[in-house]
Amino acid sequence: MGALLIVVQQPFIQISLQAVEVEIFKIFDNNILQFLQTSELNGMNDYELARVGRVIRRQMVPLKGLNPNANPNAWTRYALDLGKLFKA
């Protein structure tokens, strides 16, 4: 059994976008040490991620649902609840 790190709220700022694509990536238990040898926990090395795991969920999230009163022509802060994208 592996460990699961869930960031409940992930804030971001954007302008002129209608949606964001969210990918949930699983690193296989037997590959965690290999991943940590060449990467940091922020997971910004896409090449290394592809070697040690796979995308388990990909979803487009419309920004209107996160902040219906946002002005599309101004920088707007959003907070995406990632916990809703995981199955219990």
Secondary structure by P-SEA (a helix, b strand, c coil): cbbbbbccccccccccccbbbbbbbbcccccaaaaaaccccccccaaaaaacccccbbbbbbccccccccccccbbbbbbcccccccc
